[in-house]
């Protein structure tokens, strides 16, 4: 199992398992500083060869809904880490 931590002053993440997908509700609390980082994550998945790996939906008030195929969960979490939206990522047994 993969676990992660983040600074709750920067971002808030809720995730829900939904059959074969994981649904993330992501709230960028400091959009002026971290929206560009989140957009880089989106760009990475929007421009790779797999169309249905991660789907992004923008909502109001700096909220984003992201649907991640379960087999791309690790890739998505690591991409968030790469762009410094997470503080740590760790494998739990």
Secondary structure, 3 states (H helix, E strand, C coil): CEEEECCCCCEEEEEEEECCEEEEEEEECCHHHHHHHHHHHHHHHHCCCCCCCEEEEECCCCEEEEEEEHHHHHHHHHHHHHCCCCCEEEECC
